[in-house]
C-alpha cells in the first residue's frame, strides 16, 4: 500500500501514537507499505511551531527519519493541481496533500473528513 500521511496523523505518529486507530498504526509500521509525508506538512508544522500554536519535536527531520517515513517533494504538477482543486477544503496545505495523492496514487492517512470531497482513497487515522 502507498500511504501519504496527513499532518495531524504525522504528528500523532510522532508524539501521540495511541491517538491513531489500530488499522492506521499497523499500516504505518508495516514494512511492506510505502509511507511518505509531504514536505508541506513539515512546513505547516514549522510555521505553527514558530507561532507557538503547536508542540512538535524540535528535531523533526530526525524524528521522521526514525519512523522510516520518506519526504515527498512538491513538483510543478502538484502545485498546479493544488491551485486548481475545488475549495472543498480551505487549508492550502491539505489541498496540496490531496493533489499529491491524486497525481502519485497514494492513499491519504487522515481523520479529516473534508478529504472525502476530493474522492481520494483514505485510511482513517
N, CA, C and O atoms as a DFTB+ gen file, in Angstrom:
500 C
 N C O
     1  1       0.852      -1.177       0.000
     2  2       0.000       0.000       0.000
     3  2       0.893       1.233       0.000
     4  3       1.944       1.264       0.640
     5  1       0.448       2.246      -0.733
     6  2       1.175       3.521      -0.801
     7  2       0.419       4.542       0.040
     8  3      -0.714       4.898      -0.284
     9  1       1.037       5.011       1.111
    10  2       0.366       5.877       2.078
    11  2       1.018       7.247       2.146
    12  3       2.240       7.367       2.234
    13  1       0.188       8.274       2.105
    14  2       0.624       9.658       2.300
    15  2      -0.009      10.130       3.600
    16  3      -1.233      10.178       3.717
    17  1       0.818      10.477       4.571
    18  2       0.344      10.796       5.917
    19  2       0.019      12.285       6.024
    20  3       0.879      13.136       5.795
    21  1      -1.222      12.586       6.373
    22  2      -1.665      13.960       6.615
    23  2      -0.930      14.517       7.838
    24  3      -0.427      13.751       8.659
    25  1      -0.869      15.815       7.959
    26  2      -0.100      16.464       9.020
    27  2      -0.520      16.019      10.413
    28  3       0.336      15.727      11.248
    29  1      -1.824      15.961      10.680
    30  2      -2.259      15.556      12.021
    31  2      -1.843      14.123      12.327
    32  3      -1.333      13.843      13.412
    33  1      -2.053      13.226      11.391
    34  2      -1.672      11.830      11.600
    35  2      -0.159      11.706      11.747
    36  3       0.332      10.857      12.491
    37  1       0.560      12.539      11.049
    38  2       2.022      12.542      11.152
    39  2       2.455      12.931      12.562
    40  3       3.323      12.285      13.150
    41  1       1.860      13.967      13.093
    42  2       2.182      14.398      14.458
    43  2       1.781      13.352      15.483
    44  3       2.528      13.086      16.425
    45  1       0.608      12.757      15.307
    46  2       0.176      11.720      16.246
    47  2       1.150      10.552      16.237
    48  3       1.465       9.989      17.285
    49  1       1.624      10.191      15.048
    50  2       2.592       9.094      14.945
    51  2       3.839       9.396      15.759
    52  3       4.407       8.503      16.388
    53  1       4.264      10.650      15.747
    54  2       5.499      11.040      16.430
    55  2       5.326      11.237      17.933
    56  3       6.188      10.830      18.712
    57  1       4.213      11.859      18.351
    58  2       4.121      12.242      19.763
    59  2       2.936      11.644      20.522
    60  3       2.932      11.639      21.753
    61  1       1.932      11.140      19.803
    62  2       0.762      10.535      20.459
    63  2       0.248       9.350      19.653
    64  3      -0.900       9.365      19.209
    65  1       1.073       8.324      19.455
    66  2       0.654       7.211      18.582
    67  2      -0.625       6.519      19.033
    68  3      -1.304       5.896      18.216
    69  1      -0.964       6.612      20.297
    70  2      -2.196       5.982      20.774
    71  2      -3.452       6.674      20.252
    72  3      -4.546       6.121      20.370
    73  1      -3.321       7.869      19.679
    74  2      -4.469       8.559      19.083
    75  2      -4.860       7.961      17.734
    76  3      -5.986       8.143      17.271
    77  1      -3.927       7.250      17.109
    78  2      -4.217       6.629      15.822
    79  2      -5.086       5.389      16.016
    80  3      -4.935       4.670      17.004
    81  1      -5.983       5.145      15.087
    82  2      -6.754       3.912      15.135
    83  2      -5.815       2.751      14.823
    84  3      -4.802       2.927      14.146
    85  1      -6.151       1.581      15.313
    86  2      -5.263       0.420      15.175
    87  2      -4.885       0.130      13.731
    88  3      -3.723      -0.155      13.441
    89  1      -5.850       0.199      12.822
    90  2      -5.567      -0.109      11.413
    91  2      -4.529       0.850      10.829
    92  3      -3.644       0.426      10.086
    93  1      -4.632       2.119      11.155
    94  2      -3.660       3.096      10.656
    95  2      -2.285       2.860      11.270
    96  3      -1.274       2.889      10.568
    97  1      -2.250       2.631      12.559
    98  2      -0.974       2.394      13.251
    99  2      -0.279       1.168      12.647
   100  3       0.931       1.182      12.421
   101  1      -1.046       0.120      12.392
   102  2      -0.489      -1.097      11.797
   103  2       0.023      -0.829      10.380
   104  3       1.119      -1.259      10.021
   105  1      -0.767      -0.123       9.585
   106  2      -0.376       0.173       8.204
   107  2       0.875       1.046       8.137
   108  3       1.731       0.851       7.274
   109  1       0.975       2.009       9.053
   110  2       2.119       2.920       9.045
   111  2       3.418       2.241       9.474
   112  3       4.504       2.711       9.133
   113  1       3.317       1.159      10.207
   114  2       4.522       0.457      10.674
   115  2       4.816      -0.800       9.866
   116  3       5.819      -1.469      10.114
   117  1       3.964      -1.130       8.911
   118  2       4.166      -2.323       8.089
   119  2       5.259      -2.048       7.059
   120  3       5.088      -1.171       6.212
   121  1       6.376      -2.773       7.108
   122  2       7.473      -2.521       6.174
   123  2       7.106      -2.793       4.714
   124  3       7.819      -2.357       3.810
   125  1       6.005      -3.506       4.471
   126  2       5.563      -3.764       3.098
   127  2       4.927      -2.523       2.460
   128  3       4.786      -2.457       1.238
   129  1       4.541      -1.537       3.288
   130  2       3.905      -0.326       2.778
   131  2       4.928       0.770       2.528
   132  3       5.912       0.906       3.256
   133  1       4.676       1.547       1.484
   134  2       5.462       2.754       1.226
   135  2       4.766       3.890       1.955
   136  3       3.613       4.209       1.662
   137  1       5.468       4.506       2.911
   138  2       4.868       5.576       3.709
   139  2       5.657       6.861       3.476
   140  3       6.864       6.921       3.712
   141  1       4.949       7.882       3.007
   142  2       5.571       9.174       2.746
   143  2       4.802      10.264       3.471
   144  3       3.658      10.076       3.885
   145  1       5.455      11.403       3.615
   146  2       4.794      12.602       4.120
   147  2       5.161      13.737       3.177
   148  3       6.259      13.763       2.621
   149  1       4.252      14.658       3.003
   150  2       4.516      15.809       2.147
   151  2       5.426      16.803       2.867
   152  3       5.285      17.034       4.068
   153  1       6.347      17.378       2.126
   154  2       7.198      18.405       2.737
   155  2       6.359      19.601       3.182
   156  3       6.796      20.378       4.031
   157  1       5.160      19.756       2.619
   158  2       4.301      20.850       3.093
   159  2       3.840      20.603       4.520
   160  3       3.538      21.555       5.239
   161  1       3.779      19.351       4.943
   162  2       3.445      19.066       6.346
   163  2       4.544      19.572       7.266
   164  3       4.260      20.141       8.320
   165  1       5.795      19.369       6.873
   166  2       6.915      19.894       7.665
   167  2       6.858      21.417       7.708
   168  3       7.125      22.021       8.747
   169  1       6.514      22.032       6.597
   170  2       6.395      23.489       6.524
   171  2       5.268      23.963       7.443
   172  3       5.439      24.919       8.200
   173  1       4.123      23.297       7.374
   174  2       2.985      23.649       8.227
   175  2       3.344      23.515       9.710
   176  3       3.026      24.390      10.515
   177  1       4.000      22.425      10.056
   178  2       4.407      22.207      11.444
   179  2       5.361      23.301      11.893
   180  3       5.203      23.842      12.987
   181  1       6.350      23.640      11.067
   182  2       7.326      24.671      11.420
   183  2       6.663      26.036      11.617
   184  3       7.008      26.768      12.545
   185  1       5.717      26.375      10.748
   186  2       5.003      27.652      10.867
   187  2       4.230      27.711      12.181
   188  3       4.320      28.695      12.916
   189  1       3.477      26.666      12.471
   190  2       2.650      26.654      13.687
   191  2       3.512      26.554      14.940
   192  3       3.168      27.110      15.983
   193  1       4.622      25.848      14.835
   194  2       5.539      25.739      15.970
   195  2       6.158      27.106      16.271
   196  3       6.248      27.499      17.434
   197  1       6.581      27.823      15.244
   198  2       7.188      29.149      15.420
   199  2       6.196      30.155      15.988
   200  3       6.589      31.080      16.699
   201  1       4.916      29.983      15.680
   202  2       3.874      30.883      16.182
   203  2       3.414      30.498      17.585
   204  3       2.567      31.173      18.171
   205  1       3.973      29.412      18.123
   206  2       3.590      28.969      19.456
   207  2       2.247      28.266      19.501
   208  3       1.658      28.130      20.573
   209  1       1.746      27.811      18.340
   210  2       0.437      27.166      18.273
   211  2       0.511      25.648      18.253
   212  3      -0.514      24.970      18.181
   213  1       1.734      25.112      18.319
   214  2       1.872      23.675      18.168
   215  2       3.088      23.182      18.923
   216  3       4.157      23.793      18.893
   217  1       2.900      22.071      19.595
   218  2       4.014      21.395      20.254
   219  2       4.419      20.233      19.357
   220  3       3.641      19.304      19.139
   221  1       5.629      20.292      18.843
   222  2       6.127      19.250      17.943
   223  2       7.607      19.046      18.220
   224  3       8.254      19.903      18.823
   225  1       8.142      17.921      17.784
   226  2       9.568      17.680      18.013
   227  2      10.438      18.760      17.372
   228  3      10.212      19.151      16.226
   229  1      11.426      19.233      18.116
   230  2      12.355      20.220      17.559
   231  2      13.251      19.590      16.502
   232  3      13.723      20.273      15.594
   233  1      13.481      18.296      16.622
   234  2      14.316      17.564      15.675
   235  2      13.435      16.820      14.675
   236  3      13.582      15.612      14.494
   237  1      12.527      17.536      14.031
   238  2      11.523      16.932      13.159
   239  2      12.133      16.024      12.083
   240  3      11.674      14.892      11.929
   241  1      13.140      16.469      11.340
   242  2      13.696      15.570      10.314
   243  2      14.217      14.249      10.896
   244  3      14.022      13.185      10.308
   245  1      14.865      14.326      12.033
   246  2      15.378      13.113      12.672
   247  2      14.226      12.224      13.145
   248  3      14.253      11.009      12.948
   249  1      13.229      12.827      13.762
   250  2      12.080      12.063      14.263
   251  2      11.358      11.358      13.118
   252  3      10.952      10.204      13.257
   253  1      11.198      12.039      11.997
   254  2      10.531      11.435      10.843
   255  2      11.380      10.322      10.244
   256  3      10.860       9.288       9.825
   257  1      12.674      10.542      10.207
   258  2      13.586       9.520       9.697
   259  2      13.555       8.263      10.532
   260  3      13.633       7.157       9.998
   261  1      13.442       8.423      11.852
   262  2      13.375       7.254      12.739
   263  2      12.120       6.427      12.484
   264  3      12.114       5.215      12.700
   265  1      11.059       7.084      12.024
   266  2       9.816       6.373      11.695
   267  2       9.937       5.647      10.357
   268  3       9.125       4.778      10.041
   269  1      10.947       6.005       9.578
   270  2      11.111       5.414       8.261
   271  2      10.266       6.071       7.193
   272  3      10.144       5.549       6.084
   273  1       9.676       7.221       7.517
   274  2       8.858       7.938       6.551
   275  2       9.760       8.678       5.566
   276  3      10.816       9.188       5.940
   277  1       9.340       8.730       4.320
   278  2      10.114       9.353       3.253
   279  2       9.435      10.668       2.870
   280  3       8.217      10.705       2.697
   281  1      10.215      11.751       2.735
   282  2       9.605      13.020       2.320
   283  2       9.203      12.994       0.849
   284  3       9.915      12.448       0.007
   285  1       8.058      13.587       0.558
   286  2       7.567      13.737      -0.807
   287  2       7.646      15.210      -1.163
   288  3       6.929      16.036      -0.597
   289  1       8.517      15.532      -2.101
   290  2       8.705      16.925      -2.518
   291  2       7.521      17.410      -3.348
   292  3       6.765      16.619      -3.911
   293  1       7.386      18.718      -3.406
   294  2       6.356      19.342      -4.225
   295  2       6.927      19.558      -5.625
   296  3       8.014      20.110      -5.796
   297  1       6.166      19.108      -6.617
   298  2       6.576      19.302      -8.006
   299  2       5.661      20.333      -8.668
   300  3       4.638      20.719      -8.102
   301  1       6.031      20.766      -9.847
   302  2       5.204      21.722     -10.584
   303  2       3.799      21.177     -10.852
   304  3       2.827      21.905     -10.650
   305  1       3.654      19.923     -11.298
   306  2       2.282      19.399     -11.463
   307  2       1.486      19.369     -10.156
   308  3       0.280      19.614     -10.167
   309  1       2.144      19.071      -9.030
   310  2       1.448      19.105      -7.737
   311  2       0.917      20.513      -7.480
   312  3      -0.242      20.694      -7.109
   313  1       1.781      21.504      -7.683
   314  2       1.409      22.894      -7.402
   315  2       0.249      23.354      -8.280
   316  3      -0.672      24.022      -7.810
   317  1       0.303      22.992      -9.549
   318  2      -0.765      23.407     -10.464
   319  2      -2.091      22.752     -10.082
   320  3      -3.120      23.424     -10.016
   321  1      -2.069      21.452      -9.832
   322  2      -3.315      20.787      -9.449
   323  2      -3.855      21.323      -8.129
   324  3      -5.059      21.549      -8.004
   325  1      -2.987      21.529      -7.143
   326  2      -3.445      22.056      -5.848
   327  2      -4.131      23.404      -6.022
   328  3      -5.133      23.684      -5.364
   329  1      -3.601      24.230      -6.897
   330  2      -4.208      25.538      -7.160
   331  2      -5.530      25.458      -7.876
   332  3      -6.364      26.355      -7.756
   333  1      -5.729      24.384      -8.625
   334  2      -6.953      24.236      -9.420
   335  2      -8.045      23.410      -8.736
   336  3      -9.170      23.341      -9.230
   337  1      -7.726      22.799      -7.625
   338  2      -8.723      21.980      -6.933
   339  2      -9.885      22.836      -6.433
   340  3      -9.691      23.997      -6.074
   341  1     -11.083      22.272      -6.408
   342  2     -12.201      22.999      -5.807
   343  2     -11.896      23.280      -4.339
   344  3     -11.158      22.530      -3.699
   345  1     -12.448      24.332      -3.822
   346  2     -12.162      24.741      -2.446
   347  2     -13.050      24.022      -1.441
   348  3     -13.646      24.649      -0.565
   349  1     -13.135      22.698      -1.574
   350  2     -13.851      21.919      -0.563
   351  2     -13.153      22.078       0.781
   352  3     -13.777      22.035       1.842
   353  1     -11.857      22.261       0.703
   354  2     -11.042      22.398       1.910
   355  2     -10.351      23.754       1.851
   356  3      -9.679      24.061       0.867
   357  1     -10.505      24.559       2.877
   358  2      -9.922      25.900       2.886
   359  2      -8.416      25.887       3.137
   360  3      -7.737      26.870       2.842
   361  1      -7.892      24.805       3.667
   362  2      -6.485      24.728       4.049
   363  2      -5.609      24.415       2.828
   364  3      -5.721      23.333       2.252
   365  1      -4.739      25.350       2.430
   366  2      -3.897      25.101       1.246
   367  2      -2.910      23.952       1.447
   368  3      -2.538      23.287       0.480
   369  1      -2.487      23.714       2.666
   370  2      -1.599      22.585       2.926
   371  2      -2.315      21.271       2.609
   372  3      -1.740      20.374       1.993
   373  1      -3.567      21.167       3.033
   374  2      -4.336      19.950       2.785
   375  2      -4.665      19.782       1.305
   376  3      -4.684      18.658       0.804
   377  1      -4.926      20.886       0.596
   378  2      -5.175      20.778      -0.836
   379  2      -3.926      20.274      -1.557
   380  3      -4.037      19.540      -2.540
   381  1      -2.739      20.658      -1.082
   382  2      -1.505      20.140      -1.680
   383  2      -1.388      18.643      -1.437
   384  3      -1.009      17.895      -2.338
   385  1      -1.709      18.205      -0.233
   386  2      -1.661      16.768       0.070
   387  2      -2.628      16.013      -0.834
   388  3      -2.295      14.932      -1.321
   389  1      -3.809      16.558      -1.067
   390  2      -4.775      15.931      -1.974
   391  2      -4.182      15.849      -3.381
   392  3      -4.244      14.797      -4.019
   393  1      -3.615      16.940      -3.862
   394  2      -3.030      16.952      -5.209
   395  2      -1.931      15.907      -5.335
   396  3      -1.854      15.199      -6.339
   397  1      -1.089      15.812      -4.329
   398  2      -0.018      14.819      -4.362
   399  2      -0.591      13.401      -4.354
   400  3      -0.092      12.529      -5.066
   401  1      -1.612      13.170      -3.571
   402  2      -2.230      11.840      -3.522
   403  2      -2.834      11.470      -4.870
   404  3      -2.699      10.334      -5.323
   405  1      -3.492      12.416      -5.505
   406  2      -4.116      12.166      -6.801
   407  2      -3.051      11.839      -7.851
   408  3      -3.154      10.838      -8.560
   409  1      -2.046      12.680      -7.940
   410  2      -1.047      12.518      -9.000
   411  2      -0.081      11.362      -8.774
   412  3       0.448      10.797      -9.731
   413  1       0.151      11.009      -7.511
   414  2       1.132       9.971      -7.203
   415  2       0.481       8.657      -6.766
   416  3       1.177       7.709      -6.404
   417  1      -0.841       8.601      -6.799
   418  2      -1.591       7.385      -6.471
   419  2      -1.344       6.911      -5.041
   420  3      -0.950       5.766      -4.816
   421  1      -1.579       7.801      -4.080
   422  2      -1.442       7.476      -2.665
   423  2      -2.799       7.425      -1.991
   424  3      -3.747       8.085      -2.417
   425  1      -2.879       6.633      -0.934
   426  2      -3.999       6.656      -0.003
   427  2      -3.597       7.608       1.110
   428  3      -2.496       7.497       1.650
   429  1      -4.473       8.542       1.463
   430  2      -4.169       9.527       2.491
   431  2      -4.590       8.990       3.854
   432  3      -5.722       8.542       4.041
   433  1      -3.660       9.043       4.798
   434  2      -3.945       8.657       6.185
   435  2      -4.356       9.930       6.916
   436  3      -3.528      10.810       7.153
   437  1      -5.624      10.025       7.270
   438  2      -6.149      11.241       7.873
   439  2      -7.439      10.952       8.616
   440  3      -8.075       9.915       8.425
   441  1      -7.809      11.898       9.469
   442  2      -9.119      11.861      10.112
   443  2      -9.969      13.031       9.619
   444  3     -11.108      13.213      10.051
   445  1      -9.406      13.809       8.723
   446  2     -10.072      14.995       8.197
   447  2     -11.126      14.581       7.168
   448  3     -10.784      14.086       6.094
   449  1     -12.387      14.779       7.491
   450  2     -13.495      14.354       6.630
   451  2     -13.570      15.146       5.324
   452  3     -14.163      14.673       4.355
   453  1     -12.980      16.338       5.283
   454  2     -13.028      17.156       4.073
   455  2     -12.304      16.493       2.898
   456  3     -12.603      16.788       1.741
   457  1     -11.363      15.609       3.185
   458  2     -10.635      14.930       2.114
   459  2     -11.581      14.079       1.262
   460  3     -11.323      13.870       0.077
   461  1     -12.667      13.590       1.853
   462  2     -13.637      12.769       1.119
   463  2     -14.206      13.502      -0.085
   464  3     -14.529      12.875      -1.094
   465  1     -14.331      14.807       0.007
   466  2     -14.902      15.608      -1.067
   467  2     -14.092      15.528      -2.354
   468  3     -14.612      15.812      -3.433
   469  1     -12.830      15.147      -2.249
   470  2     -11.946      15.085      -3.406
   471  2     -11.874      13.691      -4.027
   472  3     -11.250      13.514      -5.072
   473  1     -12.502      12.708      -3.398
   474  2     -12.520      11.372      -3.962
   475  2     -11.209      10.625      -3.915
   476  3     -11.028       9.656      -4.653
   477  1     -10.269      11.056      -3.048
   478  2      -9.008      10.325      -2.915
   479  2      -9.215       9.167      -1.957
   480  3     -10.031       9.260      -1.040
   481  1      -8.475       8.059      -2.158
   482  2      -8.577       6.954      -1.211
   483  2      -8.100       7.393       0.176
   484  3      -7.108       8.110       0.301
   485  1      -8.811       6.959       1.203
   486  2      -8.489       7.360       2.574
   487  2      -8.333       6.147       3.477
   488  3      -8.985       5.119       3.297
   489  1      -7.452       6.298       4.450
   490  2      -7.323       5.353       5.558
   491  2      -7.509       6.169       6.812
   492  3      -6.742       7.096       7.069
   493  1      -8.517       5.840       7.596
   494  2      -8.819       6.614       8.799
   495  2      -7.670       6.553       9.780
   496  3      -7.169       5.481      10.120
   497  1      -7.262       7.735      10.230
   498  2      -6.189       7.838      11.208
   499  2      -6.774       7.722      12.597
   500  3      -6.039       7.782      13.583
